[in-house]
């Protein structure tokens, strides 16, 4: 039987040929092993755990051989680890730090001393887990956070179960916050139990090792496989998971409908301190937990593993809503939910007050990160989509741990004081303070119609570059897919969503609005950019031409604004509507009756909306371009020929003609319009509404005043 077939609960991914190509380079094999481990979320969560190897290198000062440890640096992820993410330290110097260690009350000062042990000057900053690897003698070491192992580590009888399950070949170290002292505890456990293959950290995770990268990898898989199989066998014997079903789930469609109705209200309530981005999942593991009889007992306990806790907060907020409850009245819904949020914030404030130390950082945002809705699913909110999504993934890890621990014994979480000491650890606070300053549009969600190409795509790209999440849309599915692929490559899956939208069809508008809510929790920036143009003499202009122009430009702008404003009002913190109109809204010209009058209607509709929506802190402004040629569907259609005919020039001469008639003698590009939109949305013009910004190179007849 192949080794691959011996594993049921983990993935054996080792490729002998790939490993053979790395033979002799232990650091390369460490990275290879790490990436394989990080590729299976059953082995460790994103950003969690760390791996190391020890090699013999030449000391650049003495020329003598010396032992060096290569370990994942601070803030990295083993699944995407590269050499630049490793810290390289002299092992002897690191171990000699024991001589200056002043005890557990002086843990934090040891972290700065790690810098005196650096061998590789290009190292990533060493993490707090560095001594955990350094004090163990093994060449290759894995520290992972597998749900199956943590379920045992977080159970009331975890130590006994570990001893019996592994016949004494896995050691046990009681809970201790990561740091120098925990490293000493690991070494003491090994000294007391020579020959063990790993150590279970109470409430935390697992250490395993080997003499080679491969032996370490297989050892890790075998230990985790055994933990997982033990839990599966125990679950099989249980009459019901989590005490059985208390609430029945809605259908998939029903869950999505409730999430769409609820998410903007939750986002508004969660954003009382900082503008948040949302994530929703109705994963079966989530539903099993939120629908259970044990939810009310287990959810308030919080998580056990520090990595879980740091991303999910002390405990989730469980909503007191019925699965099929009518959520259509946003005002009534907010009134019902506000006391629940106030109670959660007070709980968090009490937790902070009861646990803080004299030197603790100031209390952070008291709003929940994880929100559970029985029968529907889980919402998570954070400063950006990636953090919100990862928080949801970590809470699923926590659910797995609770399910496993309850199956084999009884789940235990971190004591509140221990949890606080991790959340408000001064080293963690220092890490937060080193985070880069948020970009101007961080925490904001943008919907730009017609963003498959041309002006719309340029606006979407500008907004994404400035920190916004964007939902691309277009009525051309092929063009939309091309834009989506480009954006995913440049910005990643946590910044971009896409949906086919035809502004003449209200159902596709609603579908896209629903999609942006499910993807990001709501919407803040709406750009009505979708358009077309028809240039004909009045005698050639058909009624169908007229209807199409007004359906796309005027009615489309109205319905998109109407539906997105409804979301903004649910959120309750304002927003921006930007309408891409045209200098033709102000300038009269030949062969332009339908297009020009529709643009004029768009412009005045913008004024009307600005007057109506100001009370909701929703700003409505206009950007008036002219002759934006690059990437434009308008240009590739009959518009170019029509305008060239109207001006008595050839199509090839049209760009130069447009430029020469401007005061600045400039050609206008999609990026120029994108910059104008950012000027309105970027924060400096937060008190501007009902305005028109011309981006036409200077056409005097288009001056507003």
C-alpha positions in Angstrom: 0.0 0.0 0.0 1.3 3.5 -0.9 2.0 5.9 1.9 -0.6 8.2 0.4 -3.3 5.6 1.0 -2.5 5.3 4.7 -3.8 8.8 5.5 -7.5 9.5 5.6 -7.7 12.8 7.6 -4.6 14.6 6.2 -3.1 14.9 2.7 0.2 13.3 1.9 1.7 15.6 -0.7 5.4 14.7 -0.7 6.8 14.3 -4.2 10.1 12.3 -4.2 11.2 13.8 -7.5 10.8 17.4 -6.3 12.4 16.6 -3.0 15.3 14.8 -4.7 16.0 18.0 -6.8 16.5 19.8 -3.5 18.8 17.2 -1.9 21.6 18.7 0.1 19.9 22.0 0.6 18.2 21.7 4.0 16.7 25.2 3.9 15.1 24.5 0.5 13.7 21.2 1.9 12.4 23.1 5.0 10.5 25.5 2.7 9.2 22.7 0.6 8.0 20.8 3.7 6.5 24.0 5.1 4.5 24.7 1.9 3.1 21.2 1.8 2.0 21.5 5.4 0.4 24.9 4.8 -1.5 23.6 1.8 -3.7 21.5 4.0 -5.8 23.6 6.4 -6.5 20.5 8.5 -2.8 20.7 9.6 -2.6 24.3 10.4 -4.5 27.5 9.8 -3.4 30.5 7.7 -0.5 32.3 9.3 -0.5 29.8 12.2 2.3 27.5 13.3 6.0 27.6 12.4 8.6 25.3 11.1 12.4 25.1 11.4 15.6 23.3 10.5 19.2 23.5 11.7 22.2 23.5 9.4 26.0 23.8 9.7 27.2 27.1 8.2 30.5 29.0 8.1 30.8 31.8 10.5 31.6 34.9 8.4 33.7 36.4 11.2 35.8 33.3 12.3 35.5 31.0 9.3 34.6 28.2 11.7 31.6 25.9 11.3 28.7 26.9 13.4 25.1 25.6 13.9 22.4 27.9 12.5 18.6 27.6 12.9 16.3 28.7 10.1 12.8 29.3 11.4 9.7 31.0 10.1 9.9 34.6 11.0 7.3 36.8 12.6 4.0 37.3 10.7 4.6 34.7 8.0 2.5 31.8 6.7 4.1 28.4 6.1 1.9 27.7 3.1 3.5 30.6 1.2 6.9 30.6 3.0 10.0 31.6 1.0 13.6 32.0 2.2 13.0 35.7 2.7 10.4 34.8 5.3 12.9 32.9 7.5 14.9 34.1 10.4 18.5 32.6 10.6 20.0 32.6 14.0 23.1 31.2 15.7 21.9 28.3 17.8 24.6 28.6 20.5 23.9 32.3 21.0 20.2 31.7 21.2 20.7 29.0 23.9 23.1 31.2 25.8 20.2 33.6 26.4 19.3 31.3 29.2 22.1 32.9 31.1 20.4 36.3 31.1 16.8 35.2 31.3 15.3 36.8 34.5 12.1 34.8 34.6 8.6 34.7 33.3 7.8 38.3 34.4 10.5 39.5 32.1 9.5 37.5 29.0 9.2 40.4 26.6 12.7 41.7 27.0 14.0 38.4 25.5 12.5 39.2 22.1 14.9 42.1 21.5 17.8 39.9 22.5 16.9 37.5 19.6 18.4 40.2 17.3 21.8 39.6 18.9 21.6 36.0 17.7 21.0 36.8 14.0 23.3 35.0 11.6 21.6 35.9 8.3 21.5 39.7 8.0 18.6 39.4 5.5 16.5 37.6 8.1 12.8 38.2 8.8 12.3 39.4 12.4 12.4 36.4 14.7 9.0 35.4 16.1 8.1 34.8 19.7 8.2 31.1 19.0 11.9 31.1 18.2 13.2 29.6 21.5 10.6 26.8 21.2 12.5 25.5 18.2 16.0 26.6 19.4 16.0 24.7 22.7 15.0 21.4 21.0 18.0 19.5 19.5 16.3 18.1 16.4 17.3 19.1 12.9 13.8 19.5 11.6 10.8 20.7 13.7 7.1 21.4 13.0 4.9 23.4 15.3 1.3 23.1 13.9 -2.2 23.9 15.0 -4.2 21.0 13.7 -7.9 21.0 14.7 -7.7 17.3 15.7 -4.7 17.8 18.0 -6.0 21.0 19.6 -9.3 19.2 20.3 -7.3 16.9 22.5 -5.1 19.6 23.9 -8.2 21.7 24.8 -10.2 18.9 26.4 -10.6 18.5 30.1 -8.8 15.1 30.0 -6.3 16.1 27.3 -3.2 15.0 29.1 -4.6 11.6 30.0 -5.9 11.0 26.4 -2.5 12.0 24.9 -0.7 9.6 27.2 -3.1 6.7 26.4 -3.5 7.4 22.7 0.3 7.5 22.0 1.5 5.1 24.7 3.7 7.8 26.2 5.5 8.7 22.9 4.0 12.2 22.9 4.8 14.5 25.8 2.6 17.0 27.4 3.3 20.6 28.5 0.5 22.5 30.3 -0.7 25.8 28.8 1.9 28.6 28.8 1.9 31.7 26.7 4.3 31.4 23.8 7.8 32.7 24.7 11.1 31.9 26.3 9.7 30.1 29.3 7.6 27.8 27.1 10.8 26.9 25.2 12.4 25.9 28.4 9.3 23.8 29.3 9.6 22.0 26.0 13.2 21.1 26.6 12.4 20.0 30.2 9.6 17.7 28.9 12.0 16.2 26.3 14.7 15.6 29.0 12.1 13.9 31.2 10.8 11.8 28.3 13.8 10.8 26.1 12.8 9.2 22.9 9.3 10.8 22.5 8.3 11.8 18.9 6.5 15.0 19.8 4.9 17.2 22.5 1.3 18.3 22.9 0.9 21.9 24.2 -2.2 22.2 26.4 -4.9 24.3 24.7 -2.4 25.3 22.0 -1.1 22.9 19.5 1.5 20.3 18.6 5.3 20.0 18.2 6.8 17.2 16.1 10.3 16.6 14.7 12.6 14.4 12.7 16.2 14.0 11.6 15.3 14.9 8.0 12.7 17.1 6.4 10.9 14.0 5.2 10.9 12.2 8.5 9.6 15.3 10.2 6.8 15.7 7.6 5.7 12.1 7.9 5.9 12.2 11.7 3.6 15.3 11.8 1.1 13.6 9.4 1.1 10.3 11.4 0.5 12.1 14.8 -2.3 14.3 13.4 -3.9 11.3 11.6 -4.0 9.4 14.8 -5.6 12.3 16.7 -8.2 12.8 13.9 -9.1 9.1 13.7 -9.6 8.9 17.5 -12.0 11.9 17.3 -13.9 10.4 14.4 -14.3 7.1 16.3 -15.6 9.0 19.3 -18.0 11.1 17.2 -19.4 7.9 15.7 -20.3 6.7 19.2 -22.1 9.9 20.1 -25.9 10.0 19.9 -25.8 13.6 18.6 -23.1 16.2 17.8 -23.2 19.3 19.9 -26.2 18.0 21.9 -28.4 17.6 18.8 -30.3 19.9 16.5 -32.2 22.8 18.1 -32.9 24.9 15.0 -33.5 23.8 11.4 -31.5 25.5 8.7 -33.3 27.5 6.0 -32.7 26.4 2.4 -29.6 27.6 0.6 -31.6 30.3 -1.1 -33.3 31.3 2.1 -30.0 31.6 3.9 -28.7 33.9 1.2 -31.8 36.0 1.3 -31.5 36.5 5.1 -27.8 37.3 4.8 -28.4 39.9 2.1 -31.1 41.6 4.3 -29.0 41.4 7.5 -25.4 42.1 6.5 -25.6 45.8 5.8 -27.3 46.4 9.2 -24.7 44.3 10.9 -21.9 46.1 9.0 -23.2 49.5 10.2 -23.4 48.3 13.8 -19.9 46.7 13.7 -18.5 49.9 12.2 -19.2 52.2 15.2 -15.4 52.4 15.8 -13.8 51.5 12.4 -15.3 51.0 9.0 -15.5 47.2 8.5 -15.7 44.8 5.6 -17.8 41.7 6.0 -17.7 38.0 5.2 -20.5 35.5 5.2 -20.4 31.7 5.2 -23.1 29.0 5.6 -20.5 26.2 5.7 -22.1 23.0 6.9 -19.7 22.9 9.9 -21.0 26.4 10.9 -24.6 25.4 10.6 -24.1 22.2 12.6 -22.8 24.4 15.5 -25.1 27.4 15.3 -28.2 25.1 15.0 -27.2 23.0 18.0 -28.5 22.7 21.6 -25.0 23.3 22.9 -24.5 26.7 21.1 -25.6 28.7 24.1 -23.2 26.9 26.4 -20.1 26.7 24.1 -20.1 30.0 22.2 -19.6 32.2 25.2 -16.6 30.1 26.3 -14.5 31.4 23.4 -11.6 29.6 21.8 -8.5 27.9 23.2 -5.7 28.2 20.7 -4.0 31.6 20.8 -4.0 31.9 17.0 -7.8 31.3 16.9 -8.5 33.7 19.7 -6.4 36.6 18.3 -8.5 36.6 15.2 -11.9 35.9 16.5 -12.0 37.9 19.8 -13.0 36.7 23.2 -16.3 35.3 22.1 -18.9 35.6 19.3 -22.2 37.5 19.3 -25.1 35.1 18.9 -28.1 36.8 17.4 -31.5 36.3 18.9 -33.3 36.2 15.5 -35.5 33.4 14.2 -34.1 31.9 11.0 -37.1 32.8 8.9 -37.8 36.2 10.6 -38.9 39.0 8.4 -35.9 41.3 8.0 -37.3 43.6 5.4 -37.8 46.6 7.8 -34.3 47.8 8.3 -35.2 50.4 10.8 -37.0 47.9 13.0 -34.2 45.4 12.6 -31.6 47.9 13.7 -33.7 48.8 16.7 -33.9 45.1 17.7 -30.2 44.4 17.2 -28.8 47.6 18.8 -29.4 46.4 22.4 -27.6 43.1 21.5 -24.6 45.0 20.3 -24.6 47.3 23.3 -24.6 44.3 25.6 -21.7 42.8 23.7 -19.7 46.0 23.9 -20.4 46.3 27.6 -19.3 42.6 28.1 -16.1 43.4 26.3 -15.5 46.6 28.3 -16.0 44.6 31.5 -13.6 42.0 30.3 -11.0 44.7 29.6 -11.6 46.4 32.9 -11.4 43.2 34.9 -8.2 41.9 33.2 -6.1 44.9 32.4 -2.7 45.7 33.8 -1.2 49.0 34.7 0.7 49.1 31.4 -2.0 47.5 29.2 -2.7 49.3 25.9 -5.9 51.2 25.6 -9.1 49.2 25.0 -9.5 48.4 21.3 -12.7 48.2 19.3 -15.4 46.6 21.5 -17.5 45.3 18.6 -17.8 41.6 17.8 -15.7 40.0 15.0 -17.8 36.8 14.8 -21.6 37.0 14.6 -23.6 33.8 14.5 -27.2 33.5 13.2 -28.8 30.1 13.9 -30.4 28.6 10.9 -28.5 30.9 8.5 -24.7 31.0 9.1 -21.8 33.1 10.3 -20.8 36.7 9.6 -17.3 38.0 10.4 -16.2 41.7 10.2 -12.8 43.2 10.1 -10.7 46.1 8.7 -10.4 44.3 5.3 -11.8 41.3 3.5 -8.8 39.1 4.0 -8.9 39.6 7.7 -12.6 39.0 7.9 -12.4 35.9 5.8 -9.5 34.5 7.8 -11.4 35.2 11.0 -14.2 33.1 9.7 -11.8 30.3 8.8 -10.3 30.4 12.3 -13.7 30.2 13.9 -14.5 27.2 11.8 -11.2 25.8 13.2 -12.5 26.6 16.7 -15.8 24.8 15.9 -13.9 21.8 14.9 -11.9 21.9 18.1 -15.1 22.2 20.2 -16.7 19.4 18.4 -13.8 17.1 18.8 -13.2 18.0 22.5 -16.8 17.4 23.3 -16.7 14.1 21.6 -13.8 12.7 23.6 -14.2 14.6 26.9 -15.3 18.2 27.7 -14.2 21.3 25.9 -12.2 23.9 27.9 -11.3 27.4 26.7 -8.5 29.8 27.7 -9.2 31.5 31.1 -10.2 35.1 30.5 -7.0 36.5 32.1 -4.8 34.3 29.9 -6.8 35.4 26.8 -6.5 39.0 27.7 -2.8 38.7 28.3 -2.4 37.5 24.7 -4.8 39.9 23.1 -3.3 42.9 24.9 0.3 41.6 25.0 2.7 44.5 24.6 4.5 42.7 21.9 1.3 42.2 20.0 0.5 45.9 20.4 3.9 46.8 19.0 3.2 44.6 16.0 -0.1 46.4 15.5 1.6 49.8 15.7 4.1 48.7 13.0 1.3 47.9 10.6 1.3 50.2 7.5 -1.1 53.1 7.5 -4.5 52.2 5.9 -4.9 53.4 2.3 -7.5 56.1 1.7 -10.2 53.7 0.6 -9.5 50.9 3.0 -12.7 49.5 4.5 -14.8 50.7 1.6 -16.7 48.7 -1.0 -17.2 50.0 -4.6 -19.6 49.0 -7.3 -18.7 50.5 -10.7 -21.1 49.8 -13.5 -19.6 48.9 -16.9 -16.2 48.1 -15.3 -15.3 45.3 -17.7 -13.2 47.8 -19.7 -12.6 51.5 -20.6 -13.4 54.2 -18.0 -15.2 51.8 -15.6 -12.2 49.4 -15.5 -9.8 52.2 -14.9 -12.0 53.5 -12.0 -12.2 50.0 -10.5 -8.4 49.6 -10.7 -7.8 53.0 -9.1 -10.2 52.3 -6.2 -8.6 48.8 -5.7 -5.1 50.4 -5.7 -6.3 52.8 -3.0 -7.6 50.0 -0.8 -11.2 49.5 -1.7 -12.9 46.2 -2.4 -14.6 46.3 -5.9 -17.3 44.3 -7.6 -16.6 44.3 -11.4 -19.7 44.1 -13.6 -20.5 44.4 -17.3 -23.2 43.2 -19.7 -20.6 41.5 -21.7 -19.8 38.3 -19.8 -16.6 37.5 -21.9 -15.2 41.0 -21.3 -16.1 40.7 -17.6 -14.2 37.4 -17.2 -11.1 38.9 -18.8 -11.2 41.9 -16.4 -11.9 39.6 -13.4 -8.9 37.4 -14.3 -6.7 40.5 -14.6 -7.9 41.9 -11.3 -7.5 38.6 -9.4 -4.0 38.4 -10.6 -3.1 41.9 -9.5 -5.2 42.3 -6.4 -6.2 38.8 -5.2 -9.5 37.2 -4.3 -10.2 39.3 -1.2 -10.4 42.5 -3.2 -12.4 41.5 -6.3 -15.8 40.1 -7.0 -17.7 40.1 -10.3 -21.2 39.8 -11.6 -22.9 40.2 -15.0 -25.0 43.4 -14.9 -27.2 45.0 -17.6 -28.4 48.3 -16.3 -31.6 48.0 -18.5 -32.6 44.9 -16.5 -33.6 45.6 -12.9 -33.1 41.9 -11.9 -29.5 41.9 -12.9 -28.9 45.1 -10.9 -30.5 43.5 -7.8 -28.4 40.3 -8.4 -25.2 42.4 -8.5 -26.2 44.4 -5.4 -26.9 41.1 -3.6 -23.6 39.7 -4.8 -21.6 42.7 -3.4 -23.4 42.3 0.0 -22.6 38.6 0.2 -19.0 39.3 -0.8 -18.2 42.3 1.3 -21.1 43.1 3.6 -22.5 46.2 1.9 -21.5 49.0 -0.5 -20.1 52.5 0.0 -19.0 53.8 -3.4 -21.3 53.6 -6.4 -20.1 54.8 -9.8 -22.8 54.9 -12.5 -20.5 54.6 -15.5 -22.3 52.1 -17.9 -23.2 53.9 -21.1 -23.5 53.9 -24.8 -23.9 56.6 -27.5 -25.7 57.0 -30.7 -24.8 59.9 -33.0 -27.4 60.5 -35.8 -29.1 63.4 -37.5 -32.6 64.0 -36.1 -34.2 62.5 -39.2 -32.3 59.3 -38.8 -32.8 58.9 -35.1 -35.3 56.1 -34.4 -37.6 55.7 -31.4 -35.6 52.5 -30.5 -32.4 54.6 -30.4 -34.1 57.1 -28.1 -35.5 54.4 -25.8 -32.1 52.6 -25.6 -30.2 55.8 -24.7 -32.7 56.7 -22.0 -32.9 53.2 -20.6 -29.2 52.8 -20.2 -28.1 56.3 -19.3 -31.0 57.7 -17.3 -33.1 54.8 -16.1 -30.1 52.7 -15.5 -28.5 55.4 -13.4 -31.7 55.9 -11.4 -32.3 52.2 -10.6 -28.6 51.5 -9.7 -28.7 54.5 -7.4 -32.1 53.6 -5.9 -31.0 50.0 -5.1 -27.5 50.9 -3.7 -28.8 53.8 -1.7 -31.1 51.4 0.1 -28.1 49.5 1.2 -26.2 52.6 2.3 -29.2 53.7 4.4 -29.2 50.3 6.1 -25.5 50.7 7.0 -26.2 54.2 8.3 -22.8 55.8 7.7 -23.3 57.6 4.4 -21.6 56.9 1.1 -20.8 58.2 -2.4 -22.6 58.1 -5.7 -20.5 59.3 -8.6 -22.1 59.7 -12.0 -20.0 59.6 -15.1 -21.9 62.0 -17.4 -20.4 64.1 -20.2 -19.6 67.5 -21.4 -22.5 66.9 -23.8 -24.8 67.4 -20.9 -23.9 71.1 -21.1 -22.8 71.6 -24.7 -25.1 71.6 -27.7 -23.9 70.0 -30.9 -25.1 68.5 -34.2 -26.4 65.0 -34.6 -26.7 64.5 -30.8 -30.3 65.0 -29.8 -30.8 61.7 -28.0 -27.4 61.2 -26.4 -27.0 64.9 -25.4 -30.5 65.2 -23.8 -30.0 61.9 -22.0 -26.7 63.2 -20.6 -28.4 66.4 -19.5 -31.1 64.3 -17.7 -28.3 62.3 -16.0 -26.7 65.6 -14.8 -29.9 67.0 -13.4 -30.9 63.6 -11.8 -27.6 63.8 -10.0 -28.5 67.2 -8.6 -31.9 66.0 -7.5 -30.4 62.9 -5.8 -27.8 65.1 -4.0 -30.6 67.3 -2.7 -32.6 64.3 -1.4 -29.8 62.1 0.0 -27.8 64.7 1.9 -29.6 64.0 5.1 -28.3 60.4 4.9 -24.7 61.7 4.5 -24.7 60.2 1.0 -22.9 62.5 -1.4 -23.8 62.6 -5.1 -21.3 64.2 -7.5 -20.6 64.2 -11.3 -17.6 63.8 -13.4 -17.9 65.1 -16.9 -15.4 63.6 -19.4 -15.1 64.3 -23.0 -13.6 62.2 -25.8 -12.2 59.4 -23.8 -11.1 57.1 -26.5 -8.9 54.4 -25.1 -10.7 51.1 -24.3 -14.1 52.6 -24.9 -17.0 50.5 -26.2 -18.5 53.8 -27.4 -15.5 54.5 -29.5 -15.4 51.0 -31.0 -19.1 51.3 -32.1 -20.6 53.7 -34.5 -20.1 56.8 -32.4 -16.6 57.6 -33.8 -17.9 57.5 -37.4 -20.9 59.6 -36.4 -18.9 62.3 -34.6 -16.3 62.3 -37.3 -19.0 63.0 -39.9 -20.5 65.7 -37.7 -17.2 67.5 -37.5 -16.1 66.9 -41.0 -13.0 64.9 -40.2 -11.9 61.3 -40.7 -12.1 58.8 -37.9 -8.3 58.7 -37.7 -8.2 62.4 -37.3 -10.8 62.5 -34.5 -8.4 62.1 -31.4 -6.3 65.0 -32.6 -9.4 67.0 -33.4 -10.7 66.5 -29.8 -7.4 67.4 -28.3 -6.9 70.6 -30.3 -10.3 72.0 -29.4 -9.4 71.9 -25.6 -7.8 74.8 -23.8 -5.0 72.5 -22.6 -4.6 70.7 -25.9 -4.7 67.3 -24.1 -6.0 63.8 -25.0 -8.2 62.5 -22.1 -7.6 58.9 -20.9 -9.6 56.6 -18.7 -7.1 57.0 -15.9 -7.9 60.7 -15.9 -11.5 60.0 -15.1 -10.5 57.5 -12.5 -8.3 60.1 -10.7 -11.3 62.5 -10.7 -13.5 59.9 -9.1 -10.8 59.3 -6.5 -10.6 63.0 -5.8 -14.3 62.9 -4.8 -14.1 59.6 -2.9 -10.7 59.8 -1.3 -11.6 61.7 1.8 -10.5 65.3 1.0 -13.9 66.3 -0.4 -16.1 64.6 2.2 -18.2 67.7 2.5 -18.8 68.2 -1.2 -22.1 67.1 -2.9 -24.0 68.2 -6.0 -20.8 69.2 -7.8 -19.5 68.7 -11.3 -15.9 68.1 -12.1 -15.0 68.6 -15.8 -12.2 66.3 -17.1 -12.2 67.4 -20.7 -8.9 69.2 -21.2 -10.8 72.5 -21.0 -13.8 73.0 -23.1 -15.0 76.5 -22.4 -18.5 75.9 -23.6 -18.8 73.1 -21.0 -18.0 75.4 -18.1 -20.7 74.9 -15.5 -20.6 78.6 -14.5 
